[in-house]
Amino acid sequence: MEKYTAWRKSSRSGGANDNCVEVAFAPDGSVGVRDSKNRDGAVLDFTAAEWGAFVGGVKDNEFDAPSAP
């Protein structure tokens, strides 16, 4: 049985090439991330705590590009 079954991608994904990452949540709380162009490729597997830290960082703008000098 596959660990992740319900993959989804951002509603903002689109355009000519439709490239994006997809995310799925497993019953054990882990989170999978994969490339939408290569659905049979590798899956990055995160614990719920790791995913929560990442989402928190996104919300806190920790990953914004630095300002130009």
N, CA, C and O atoms as a Tripos MOL2 file, in Angstrom:
@<TRIPOS>MOLECULE
protein
  276   275    69     0     0
PROTEIN
NO_CHARGES

@<TRIPOS>ATOM
      1 N           0.8380   -1.1830    0.0000 N.3       1 MET1
      2 CA          0.0000    0.0000    0.0000 C.3       1 MET1
      3 C           0.8860    1.2500    0.0000 C.2       1 MET1
      4 O           1.8950    1.3170    0.7020 O.2       1 MET1
      5 N           0.4950    2.2060   -0.7800 N.am      2 GLU2
      6 CA          1.2450    3.4460   -0.8970 C.3       2 GLU2
      7 C           1.0270    4.3070    0.3440 C.2       2 GLU2
      8 O          -0.1000    4.4490    0.8180 O.2       2 GLU2
      9 N           2.1180    4.8860    0.8700 N.am      3 LYS3
     10 CA          2.0330    5.7060    2.0780 C.3       3 LYS3
     11 C           1.2040    6.9670    1.8460 C.2       3 LYS3
     12 O           0.3790    7.3430    2.6790 O.2       3 LYS3
     13 N           1.4310    7.6080    0.7130 N.am      4 TYR4
     14 CA          0.7110    8.8420    0.3730 C.3       4 TYR4
     15 C          -0.2240    8.5580   -0.7890 C.2       4 TYR4
     16 O           0.2030    8.0260   -1.8140 O.2       4 TYR4
     17 N          -1.4750    8.9030   -0.6420 N.am      5 THR5
     18 CA         -2.4300    8.5970   -1.7130 C.3       5 THR5
     19 C          -3.1220    9.8270   -2.2820 C.2       5 THR5
     20 O          -3.4690    9.8370   -3.4640 O.2       5 THR5
     21 N          -3.3300   10.8470   -1.4900 N.am      6 ALA6
     22 CA         -4.0690   12.0250   -1.9610 C.3       6 ALA6
     23 C          -3.1100   13.2010   -2.1380 C.2       6 ALA6
     24 O          -2.9370   14.0120   -1.2280 O.2       6 ALA6
     25 N          -2.4960   13.2870   -3.3040 N.am      7 TRP7
     26 CA         -1.5630   14.3680   -3.6000 C.3       7 TRP7
     27 C          -2.3260   15.6050   -4.0440 C.2       7 TRP7
     28 O          -3.3600   15.5070   -4.7050 O.2       7 TRP7
     29 N          -1.8020   16.7830   -3.6700 N.am      8 ARG8
     30 CA         -2.4190   18.0320   -4.1210 C.3       8 ARG8
     31 C          -1.3250   19.0530   -4.4030 C.2       8 ARG8
     32 O          -0.2120   18.9570   -3.8860 O.2       8 ARG8
     33 N          -1.6670   20.0270   -5.2310 N.am      9 LYS9
     34 CA         -0.7300   21.1130   -5.4880 C.3       9 LYS9
     35 C          -1.4500   22.4380   -5.3540 C.2       9 LYS9
     36 O          -2.6790   22.4880   -5.2970 O.2       9 LYS9
     37 N          -0.6910   23.4890   -5.3050 N.am     10 SER10
     38 CA         -1.2370   24.8190   -5.0770 C.3      10 SER10
     39 C          -2.2690   25.2000   -6.1250 C.2      10 SER10
     40 O          -2.1240   24.8880   -7.3070 O.2      10 SER10
     41 N          -3.3000   25.8710   -5.6770 N.am     11 SER11
     42 CA         -4.2940   26.3880   -6.6180 C.3      11 SER11
     43 C          -3.7000   27.5060   -7.4650 C.2      11 SER11
     44 O          -4.2820   27.8850   -8.4810 O.2      11 SER11
     45 N          -2.5580   28.0350   -7.0660 N.am     12 ARG12
     46 CA         -1.8700   29.0740   -7.8360 C.3      12 ARG12
     47 C          -0.9720   28.4770   -8.9090 C.2      12 ARG12
     48 O          -0.4180   29.2090   -9.7300 O.2      12 ARG12
     49 N          -0.8230   27.1780   -8.9110 N.am     13 SER13
     50 CA         -0.0220   26.5110   -9.9340 C.3      13 SER13
     51 C          -0.7730   26.5530  -11.2550 C.2      13 SER13
     52 O          -1.9940   26.4040  -11.2910 O.2      13 SER13
     53 N          -0.0600   26.7500  -12.3020 N.am     14 GLY14
     54 CA         -0.7250   26.8010  -13.6060 C.3      14 GLY14
     55 C           0.2030   27.3730  -14.6490 C.2      14 GLY14
     56 O           1.4230   27.3450  -14.4900 O.2      14 GLY14
     57 N          -0.3580   27.8750  -15.6860 N.am     15 GLY15
     58 CA          0.4490   28.4230  -16.7600 C.3      15 GLY15
     59 C           0.7180   27.3880  -17.8200 C.2      15 GLY15
     60 O           0.1260   26.3090  -17.8200 O.2      15 GLY15
     61 N           1.6020   27.7160  -18.7100 N.am     16 ALA16
     62 CA          1.8750   26.8640  -19.8660 C.3      16 ALA16
     63 C           2.4640   25.5130  -19.4850 C.2      16 ALA16
     64 O           2.0680   24.4880  -20.0410 O.2      16 ALA16
     65 N           3.4110   25.4980  -18.5350 N.am     17 ASN17
     66 CA          4.0710   24.2230  -18.2280 C.3      17 ASN17
     67 C           3.5330   23.5520  -16.9750 C.2      17 ASN17
     68 O           3.8170   22.3750  -16.7530 O.2      17 ASN17
     69 N           2.7720   24.2500  -16.1540 N.am     18 ASP18
     70 CA          2.0950   23.6600  -14.9950 C.3      18 ASP18
     71 C           3.0540   22.9550  -14.0380 C.2      18 ASP18
     72 O           2.6700   21.9710  -13.4050 O.2      18 ASP18
     73 N           4.2880   23.4340  -13.9190 N.am     19 ASN19
     74 CA          5.2710   22.8220  -13.0300 C.3      19 ASN19
     75 C           5.0570   23.2830  -11.5980 C.2      19 ASN19
     76 O           4.8490   24.4690  -11.3420 O.2      19 ASN19
     77 N           5.1080   22.3540  -10.6830 N.am     20 CYS20
     78 CA          4.8760   22.6870   -9.2830 C.3      20 CYS20
     79 C           5.3420   21.5160   -8.4210 C.2      20 CYS20
     80 O           5.7410   20.4740   -8.9400 O.2      20 CYS20
     81 N           5.2890   21.6930   -7.1240 N.am     21 VAL21
     82 CA          5.4800   20.5710   -6.2160 C.3      21 VAL21
     83 C           4.1060   20.1380   -5.7240 C.2      21 VAL21
     84 O           3.1590   20.9240   -5.7070 O.2      21 VAL21
     85 N           4.0150   18.8820   -5.3270 N.am     22 GLU22
     86 CA          2.7740   18.3470   -4.7730 C.3      22 GLU22
     87 C           3.0390   17.8960   -3.3450 C.2      22 GLU22
     88 O           4.1520   17.4910   -3.0090 O.2      22 GLU22
     89 N           2.0170   17.9680   -2.5150 N.am     23 VAL23
     90 CA          2.1150   17.6220   -1.1050 C.3      23 VAL23
     91 C           1.0310   16.6110   -0.7700 C.2      23 VAL23
     92 O          -0.0840   16.6830   -1.2860 O.2      23 VAL23
     93 N           1.3730   15.6640    0.1030 N.am     24 ALA24
     94 CA          0.3870   14.6880    0.5730 C.3      24 ALA24
     95 C           0.6360   14.4140    2.0560 C.2      24 ALA24
     96 O           1.7710   14.4690    2.5290 O.2      24 ALA24
     97 N          -0.4320   14.1220    2.7690 N.am     25 PHE25
     98 CA         -0.3520   13.8360    4.1970 C.3      25 PHE25
     99 C          -0.6980   12.3700    4.4350 C.2      25 PHE25
    100 O          -1.6890   11.8630    3.9090 O.2      25 PHE25
    101 N           0.1290   11.6950    5.2330 N.am     26 ALA26
    102 CA         -0.0850   10.2820    5.5420 C.3      26 ALA26
    103 C          -0.8500   10.1490    6.8590 C.2      26 ALA26
    104 O          -0.8500   11.0760    7.6700 O.2      26 ALA26
    105 N          -1.4950    9.0160    7.0750 N.am     27 PRO27
    106 CA         -2.2340    8.7980    8.3230 C.3      27 PRO27
    107 C          -1.3640    8.9260    9.5800 C.2      27 PRO27
    108 O          -1.8690    9.2710   10.6480 O.2      27 PRO27
    109 N          -0.0520    8.6490    9.4560 N.am     28 ASP28
    110 CA          0.8300    8.7530   10.6230 C.3      28 ASP28
    111 C           1.2810   10.1870   10.8990 C.2      28 ASP28
    112 O           2.0510   10.4190   11.8310 O.2      28 ASP28
    113 N           0.8140   11.1520   10.1050 N.am     29 GLY29
    114 CA          1.1570   12.5550   10.3070 C.3      29 GLY29
    115 C           2.3140   13.0480    9.4690 C.2      29 GLY29
    116 O           2.5690   14.2510    9.4140 O.2      29 GLY29
    117 N           3.0220   12.1380    8.8140 N.am     30 SER30
    118 CA          4.1380   12.5750    7.9820 C.3      30 SER30
    119 C           3.6280   13.2460    6.7140 C.2      30 SER30
    120 O           2.4740   13.0820    6.3170 O.2      30 SER30
    121 N           4.5240   14.0090    6.0920 N.am     31 VAL31
    122 CA          4.1690   14.7920    4.9130 C.3      31 VAL31
    123 C           5.1470   14.4580    3.7920 C.2      31 VAL31
    124 O           6.3610   14.4510    3.9930 O.2      31 VAL31
    125 N           4.6040   14.1820    2.6160 N.am     32 GLY32
    126 CA          5.4250   13.9050    1.4460 C.3      32 GLY32
    127 C           5.3780   15.0670    0.4740 C.2      32 GLY32
    128 O           4.3390   15.7060    0.3010 O.2      32 GLY32
    129 N           6.5130   15.3380   -0.1610 N.am     33 VAL33
    130 CA          6.6070   16.3950   -1.1710 C.3      33 VAL33
    131 C           7.2740   15.7880   -2.3960 C.2      33 VAL33
    132 O           8.2900   15.1030   -2.2760 O.2      33 VAL33
    133 N           6.7040   16.0350   -3.5800 N.am     34 ARG34
    134 CA          7.2770   15.5040   -4.8150 C.3      34 ARG34
    135 C           7.1320   16.5190   -5.9450 C.2      34 ARG34
    136 O           6.3920   17.4970   -5.8310 O.2      34 ARG34
    137 N           7.8420   16.2720   -7.0190 N.am     35 ASP35
    138 CA          7.8140   17.1100   -8.2170 C.3      35 ASP35
    139 C           6.6310   16.6930   -9.0780 C.2      35 ASP35
    140 O           6.4900   15.5160   -9.4080 O.2      35 ASP35
    141 N           5.7840   17.6390   -9.4440 N.am     36 SER36
    142 CA          4.6020   17.3060  -10.2440 C.3      36 SER36
    143 C           4.9580   16.8400  -11.6520 C.2      36 SER36
    144 O           4.1410   16.1990  -12.3140 O.2      36 SER36
    145 N           6.1720   17.1540  -12.1210 N.am     37 LYS37
    146 CA          6.5970   16.7090  -13.4540 C.3      37 LYS37
    147 C           7.0900   15.2660  -13.4370 C.2      37 LYS37
    148 O           7.1680   14.6230  -14.4830 O.2      37 LYS37
    149 N           7.4250   14.7540  -12.2480 N.am     38 ASN38
    150 CA          7.9990   13.4120  -12.1220 C.3      38 ASN38
    151 C           7.3220   12.6900  -10.9610 C.2      38 ASN38
    152 O           7.9340   12.4620   -9.9170 O.2      38 ASN38
    153 N           6.0810   12.3400  -11.1520 N.am     39 ARG39
    154 CA          5.2940   11.7480  -10.0670 C.3      39 ARG39
    155 C           5.7870   10.3740   -9.6310 C.2      39 ARG39
    156 O           5.4340    9.9130   -8.5460 O.2      39 ARG39
    157 N           6.5840    9.7210  -10.4440 N.am     40 ASP40
    158 CA          7.1460    8.4280  -10.0560 C.3      40 ASP40
    159 C           8.5420    8.5770   -9.4680 C.2      40 ASP40
    160 O           9.1850    7.5830   -9.1320 O.2      40 ASP40
    161 N           9.0130    9.8100   -9.3430 N.am     41 GLY41
    162 CA         10.3490   10.0730   -8.8090 C.3      41 GLY41
    163 C          10.3720   10.0420   -7.2900 C.2      41 GLY41
    164 O           9.4440    9.5690   -6.6340 O.2      41 GLY41
    165 N          11.4590   10.5610   -6.7620 N.am     42 ALA42
    166 CA         11.6790   10.5650   -5.3140 C.3      42 ALA42
    167 C          10.6420   11.4240   -4.5910 C.2      42 ALA42
    168 O          10.1340   12.4090   -5.1280 O.2      42 ALA42
    169 N          10.3490   11.0210   -3.3690 N.am     43 VAL43
    170 CA          9.4500   11.7730   -2.4900 C.3      43 VAL43
    171 C          10.2610   12.2070   -1.2730 C.2      43 VAL43
    172 O          10.9240   11.3870   -0.6370 O.2      43 VAL43
    173 N          10.2050   13.4880   -0.9550 N.am     44 LEU44
    174 CA         10.8100   13.9730    0.2800 C.3      44 LEU44
    175 C           9.8140   13.7080    1.3970 C.2      44 LEU44
    176 O           8.6460   14.0850    1.2960 O.2      44 LEU44
    177 N          10.2710   13.0620    2.4570 N.am     45 ASP45
    178 CA          9.3980   12.6240    3.5440 C.3      45 ASP45
    179 C           9.7350   13.4150    4.8040 C.2      45 ASP45
    180 O          10.8630   13.3450    5.2910 O.2      45 ASP45
    181 N           8.7800   14.1620    5.3350 N.am     46 PHE46
    182 CA          8.9900   14.9950    6.5120 C.3      46 PHE46
    183 C           8.0930   14.5420    7.6520 C.2      46 PHE46
    184 O           6.9710   14.0870    7.4300 O.2      46 PHE46
    185 N           8.5970   14.6720    8.8780 N.am     47 THR47
    186 CA          7.7480   14.4190   10.0380 C.3      47 THR47
    187 C           6.7780   15.5880   10.1900 C.2      47 THR47
    188 O           6.9610   16.6420    9.5820 O.2      47 THR47
    189 N           5.7590   15.3910   10.9970 N.am     48 ALA48
    190 CA          4.8020   16.4730   11.2400 C.3      48 ALA48
    191 C           5.5050   17.6800   11.8600 C.2      48 ALA48
    192 O           5.1800   18.8210   11.5300 O.2      48 ALA48
    193 N           6.4670   17.4380   12.7560 N.am     49 ALA49
    194 CA          7.1960   18.5400   13.3930 C.3      49 ALA49
    195 C           8.0460   19.2980   12.3760 C.2      49 ALA49
    196 O           8.0870   20.5290   12.3930 O.2      49 ALA49
    197 N           8.7230   18.5680   11.4940 N.am     50 GLU50
    198 CA          9.5310   19.2260   10.4600 C.3      50 GLU50
    199 C           8.6600   20.0660    9.5340 C.2      50 GLU50
    200 O           9.0040   21.2020    9.2050 O.2      50 GLU50
    201 N           7.5360   19.5030    9.1180 N.am     51 TRP51
    202 CA          6.6380   20.2360    8.2220 C.3      51 TRP51
    203 C           6.0690   21.4700    8.9320 C.2      51 TRP51
    204 O           5.9590   22.5390    8.3310 O.2      51 TRP51
    205 N           5.7130   21.3210   10.1930 N.am     52 GLY52
    206 CA          5.2030   22.4530   10.9580 C.3      52 GLY52
    207 C           6.2270   23.5750   11.0780 C.2      52 GLY52
    208 O           5.8800   24.7530   10.9880 O.2      52 GLY52
    209 N           7.4940   23.2040   11.2820 N.am     53 ALA53
    210 CA          8.5530   24.2150   11.3540 C.3      53 ALA53
    211 C           8.7210   24.9220   10.0160 C.2      53 ALA53
    212 O           8.9150   26.1370    9.9750 O.2      53 ALA53
    213 N           8.6470   24.1720    8.9260 N.am     54 PHE54
    214 CA          8.7540   24.7700    7.5910 C.3      54 PHE54
    215 C           7.5980   25.7370    7.3350 C.2      54 PHE54
    216 O           7.8200   26.8710    6.9110 O.2      54 PHE54
    217 N           6.3760   25.2970    7.5870 N.am     55 VAL55
    218 CA          5.2080   26.1560    7.3580 C.3      55 VAL55
    219 C           5.2870   27.4050    8.2370 C.2      55 VAL55
    220 O           4.9610   28.5050    7.7900 O.2      55 VAL55
    221 N           5.7190   27.2340    9.4780 N.am     56 GLY56
    222 CA          5.8870   28.3920   10.3570 C.3      56 GLY56
    223 C           6.9050   29.3760    9.8060 C.2      56 GLY56
    224 O           6.7030   30.5890    9.8740 O.2      56 GLY56
    225 N           8.0060   28.8540    9.2560 N.am     57 GLY57
    226 CA          9.0170   29.7140    8.6510 C.3      57 GLY57
    227 C           8.4880   30.4670    7.4530 C.2      57 GLY57
    228 O           8.8120   31.6380    7.2570 O.2      57 GLY57
    229 N           7.6750   29.8010    6.6490 N.am     58 VAL58
    230 CA          7.0640   30.4740    5.4920 C.3      58 VAL58
    231 C           6.1690   31.6110    5.9740 C.2      58 VAL58
    232 O           6.2300   32.7240    5.4510 O.2      58 VAL58
    233 N           5.3480   31.3260    6.9620 N.am     59 LYS59
    234 CA          4.4300   32.3490    7.4790 C.3      59 LYS59
    235 C           5.1710   33.5230    8.1130 C.2      59 LYS59
    236 O           4.6810   34.6520    8.1000 O.2      59 LYS59
    237 N           6.3620   33.2520    8.6730 N.am     60 ASP60
    238 CA          7.1550   34.3040    9.3150 C.3      60 ASP60
    239 C           8.1290   34.9800    8.3490 C.2      60 ASP60
    240 O           8.9770   35.7680    8.7680 O.2      60 ASP60
    241 N           8.0070   34.6680    7.0560 N.am     61 ASN61
    242 CA          8.8550   35.2720    6.0160 C.3      61 ASN61
    243 C          10.3440   34.9670    6.1910 C.2      61 ASN61
    244 O          11.1860   35.7700    5.7870 O.2      61 ASN61
    245 N          10.6790   33.8260    6.7830 N.am     62 GLU62
    246 CA         12.0780   33.4560    6.9800 C.3      62 GLU62
    247 C          12.7920   33.1430    5.6720 C.2      62 GLU62
    248 O          14.0230   33.1410    5.6280 O.2      62 GLU62
    249 N          12.0520   32.8820    4.6220 N.am     63 PHE63
    250 CA         12.6590   32.4580    3.3660 C.3      63 PHE63
    251 C          12.6000   33.5310    2.2860 C.2      63 PHE63
    252 O          12.8450   33.2450    1.1140 O.2      63 PHE63
    253 N          12.2790   34.7550    2.6670 N.am     64 ASP64
    254 CA         12.2540   35.8400    1.6910 C.3      64 ASP64
    255 C          13.6560   36.0790    1.1480 C.2      64 ASP64
    256 O          14.6430   35.9240    1.8680 O.2      64 ASP64
    257 N          13.7360   36.4480   -0.0970 N.am     65 ALA65
    258 CA         15.0280   36.7650   -0.7030 C.3      65 ALA65
    259 C          15.6060   37.9960   -0.0150 C.2      65 ALA65
    260 O          14.8710   38.9140    0.3480 O.2      65 ALA65
    261 N          16.9290   38.0110    0.1630 N.am     66 PRO66
    262 CA         17.5280   39.1950    0.7870 C.3      66 PRO66
    263 C          17.3680   40.4170   -0.1090 C.2      66 PRO66
    264 O          17.2640   40.3060   -1.3310 O.2      66 PRO66
    265 N          17.3510   41.5610    0.5160 N.am     67 SER67
    266 CA         17.2410   42.8120   -0.2370 C.3      67 SER67
    267 C          18.5120   43.0520   -1.0330 C.2      67 SER67
    268 O          19.6050   42.6700   -0.6160 O.2      67 SER67
    269 N          18.3530   43.6810   -2.1700 N.am     68 ALA68
    270 CA         19.5130   44.0250   -2.9980 C.3      68 ALA68
    271 C          20.3500   45.0720   -2.2720 C.2      68 ALA68
    272 O          19.8040   45.9370   -1.5870 O.2      68 ALA68
    273 N          21.6720   44.9990   -2.4180 N.am     69 PRO69
    274 CA         22.5450   45.9780   -1.7240 C.3      69 PRO69
    275 C          22.3560   47.3860   -2.2370 C.2      69 PRO69
    276 O          23.0120   48.3110   -1.7590 O.2      69 PRO69
@<TRIPOS>BOND
     1     1     2 1
     2     2     3 1
     3     3     4 2
     4     3     5 am
     5     5     6 1
     6     6     7 1
     7     7     8 2
     8     7     9 am
     9     9    10 1
    10    10    11 1
    11    11    12 2
    12    11    13 am
    13    13    14 1
    14    14    15 1
    15    15    16 2
    16    15    17 am
    17    17    18 1
    18    18    19 1
    19    19    20 2
    20    19    21 am
    21    21    22 1
    22    22    23 1
    23    23    24 2
    24    23    25 am
    25    25    26 1
    26    26    27 1
    27    27    28 2
    28    27    29 am
    29    29    30 1
    30    30    31 1
    31    31    32 2
    32    31    33 am
    33    33    34 1
    34    34    35 1
    35    35    36 2
    36    35    37 am
    37    37    38 1
    38    38    39 1
    39    39    40 2
    40    39    41 am
    41    41    42 1
    42    42    43 1
    43    43    44 2
    44    43    45 am
    45    45    46 1
    46    46    47 1
    47    47    48 2
    48    47    49 am
    49    49    50 1
    50    50    51 1
    51    51    52 2
    52    51    53 am
    53    53    54 1
    54    54    55 1
    55    55    56 2
    56    55    57 am
    57    57    58 1
    58    58    59 1
    59    59    60 2
    60    59    61 am
    61    61    62 1
    62    62    63 1
    63    63    64 2
    64    63    65 am
    65    65    66 1
    66    66    67 1
    67    67    68 2
    68    67    69 am
    69    69    70 1
    70    70    71 1
    71    71    72 2
    72    71    73 am
    73    73    74 1
    74    74    75 1
    75    75    76 2
    76    75    77 am
    77    77    78 1
    78    78    79 1
    79    79    80 2
    80    79    81 am
    81    81    82 1
    82    82    83 1
    83    83    84 2
    84    83    85 am
    85    85    86 1
    86    86    87 1
    87    87    88 2
    88    87    89 am
    89    89    90 1
    90    90    91 1
    91    91    92 2
    92    91    93 am
    93    93    94 1
    94    94    95 1
    95    95    96 2
    96    95    97 am
    97    97    98 1
    98    98    99 1
    99    99   100 2
   100    99   101 am
   101   101   102 1
   102   102   103 1
   103   103   104 2
   104   103   105 am
   105   105   106 1
   106   106   107 1
   107   107   108 2
   108   107   109 am
   109   109   110 1
   110   110   111 1
   111   111   112 2
   112   111   113 am
   113   113   114 1
   114   114   115 1
   115   115   116 2
   116   115   117 am
   117   117   118 1
   118   118   119 1
   119   119   120 2
   120   119   121 am
   121   121   122 1
   122   122   123 1
   123   123   124 2
   124   123   125 am
   125   125   126 1
   126   126   127 1
   127   127   128 2
   128   127   129 am
   129   129   130 1
   130   130   131 1
   131   131   132 2
   132   131   133 am
   133   133   134 1
   134   134   135 1
   135   135   136 2
   136   135   137 am
   137   137   138 1
   138   138   139 1
   139   139   140 2
   140   139   141 am
   141   141   142 1
   142   142   143 1
   143   143   144 2
   144   143   145 am
   145   145   146 1
   146   146   147 1
   147   147   148 2
   148   147   149 am
   149   149   150 1
   150   150   151 1
   151   151   152 2
   152   151   153 am
   153   153   154 1
   154   154   155 1
   155   155   156 2
   156   155   157 am
   157   157   158 1
   158   158   159 1
   159   159   160 2
   160   159   161 am
   161   161   162 1
   162   162   163 1
   163   163   164 2
   164   163   165 am
   165   165   166 1
   166   166   167 1
   167   167   168 2
   168   167   169 am
   169   169   170 1
   170   170   171 1
   171   171   172 2
   172   171   173 am
   173   173   174 1
   174   174   175 1
   175   175   176 2
   176   175   177 am
   177   177   178 1
   178   178   179 1
   179   179   180 2
   180   179   181 am
   181   181   182 1
   182   182   183 1
   183   183   184 2
   184   183   185 am
   185   185   186 1
   186   186   187 1
   187   187   188 2
   188   187   189 am
   189   189   190 1
   190   190   191 1
   191   191   192 2
   192   191   193 am
   193   193   194 1
   194   194   195 1
   195   195   196 2
   196   195   197 am
   197   197   198 1
   198   198   199 1
   199   199   200 2
   200   199   201 am
   201   201   202 1
   202   202   203 1
   203   203   204 2
   204   203   205 am
   205   205   206 1
   206   206   207 1
   207   207   208 2
   208   207   209 am
   209   209   210 1
   210   210   211 1
   211   211   212 2
   212   211   213 am
   213   213   214 1
   214   214   215 1
   215   215   216 2
   216   215   217 am
   217   217   218 1
   218   218   219 1
   219   219   220 2
   220   219   221 am
   221   221   222 1
   222   222   223 1
   223   223   224 2
   224   223   225 am
   225   225   226 1
   226   226   227 1
   227   227   228 2
   228   227   229 am
   229   229   230 1
   230   230   231 1
   231   231   232 2
   232   231   233 am
   233   233   234 1
   234   234   235 1
   235   235   236 2
   236   235   237 am
   237   237   238 1
   238   238   239 1
   239   239   240 2
   240   239   241 am
   241   241   242 1
   242   242   243 1
   243   243   244 2
   244   243   245 am
   245   245   246 1
   246   246   247 1
   247   247   248 2
   248   247   249 am
   249   249   250 1
   250   250   251 1
   251   251   252 2
   252   251   253 am
   253   253   254 1
   254   254   255 1
   255   255   256 2
   256   255   257 am
   257   257   258 1
   258   258   259 1
   259   259   260 2
   260   259   261 am
   261   261   262 1
   262   262   263 1
   263   263   264 2
   264   263   265 am
   265   265   266 1
   266   266   267 1
   267   267   268 2
   268   267   269 am
   269   269   270 1
   270   270   271 1
   271   271   272 2
   272   271   273 am
   273   273   274 1
   274   274   275 1
   275   275   276 2
@<TRIPOS>SUBSTRUCTURE
     1 MET1         2 RESIDUE 1 A MET
     2 GLU2         6 RESIDUE 1 A GLU
     3 LYS3        10 RESIDUE 1 A LYS
     4 TYR4        14 RESIDUE 1 A TYR
     5 THR5        18 RESIDUE 1 A THR
     6 ALA6        22 RESIDUE 1 A ALA
     7 TRP7        26 RESIDUE 1 A TRP
     8 ARG8        30 RESIDUE 1 A ARG
     9 LYS9        34 RESIDUE 1 A LYS
    10 SER10       38 RESIDUE 1 A SER
    11 SER11       42 RESIDUE 1 A SER
    12 ARG12       46 RESIDUE 1 A ARG
    13 SER13       50 RESIDUE 1 A SER
    14 GLY14       54 RESIDUE 1 A GLY
    15 GLY15       58 RESIDUE 1 A GLY
    16 ALA16       62 RESIDUE 1 A ALA
    17 ASN17       66 RESIDUE 1 A ASN
    18 ASP18       70 RESIDUE 1 A ASP
    19 ASN19       74 RESIDUE 1 A ASN
    20 CYS20       78 RESIDUE 1 A CYS
    21 VAL21       82 RESIDUE 1 A VAL
    22 GLU22       86 RESIDUE 1 A GLU
    23 VAL23       90 RESIDUE 1 A VAL
    24 ALA24       94 RESIDUE 1 A ALA
    25 PHE25       98 RESIDUE 1 A PHE
    26 ALA26      102 RESIDUE 1 A ALA
    27 PRO27      106 RESIDUE 1 A PRO
    28 ASP28      110 RESIDUE 1 A ASP
    29 GLY29      114 RESIDUE 1 A GLY
    30 SER30      118 RESIDUE 1 A SER
    31 VAL31      122 RESIDUE 1 A VAL
    32 GLY32      126 RESIDUE 1 A GLY
    33 VAL33      130 RESIDUE 1 A VAL
    34 ARG34      134 RESIDUE 1 A ARG
    35 ASP35      138 RESIDUE 1 A ASP
    36 SER36      142 RESIDUE 1 A SER
    37 LYS37      146 RESIDUE 1 A LYS
    38 ASN38      150 RESIDUE 1 A ASN
    39 ARG39      154 RESIDUE 1 A ARG
    40 ASP40      158 RESIDUE 1 A ASP
    41 GLY41      162 RESIDUE 1 A GLY
    42 ALA42      166 RESIDUE 1 A ALA
    43 VAL43      170 RESIDUE 1 A VAL
    44 LEU44      174 RESIDUE 1 A LEU
    45 ASP45      178 RESIDUE 1 A ASP
    46 PHE46      182 RESIDUE 1 A PHE
    47 THR47      186 RESIDUE 1 A THR
    48 ALA48      190 RESIDUE 1 A ALA
    49 ALA49      194 RESIDUE 1 A ALA
    50 GLU50      198 RESIDUE 1 A GLU
    51 TRP51      202 RESIDUE 1 A TRP
    52 GLY52      206 RESIDUE 1 A GLY
    53 ALA53      210 RESIDUE 1 A ALA
    54 PHE54      214 RESIDUE 1 A PHE
    55 VAL55      218 RESIDUE 1 A VAL
    56 GLY56      222 RESIDUE 1 A GLY
    57 GLY57      226 RESIDUE 1 A GLY
    58 VAL58      230 RESIDUE 1 A VAL
    59 LYS59      234 RESIDUE 1 A LYS
    60 ASP60      238 RESIDUE 1 A ASP
    61 ASN61      242 RESIDUE 1 A ASN
    62 GLU62      246 RESIDUE 1 A GLU
    63 PHE63      250 RESIDUE 1 A PHE
    64 ASP64      254 RESIDUE 1 A ASP
    65 ALA65      258 RESIDUE 1 A ALA
    66 PRO66      262 RESIDUE 1 A PRO
    67 SER67      266 RESIDUE 1 A SER
    68 ALA68      270 RESIDUE 1 A ALA
    69 PRO69      274 RESIDUE 1 A PRO
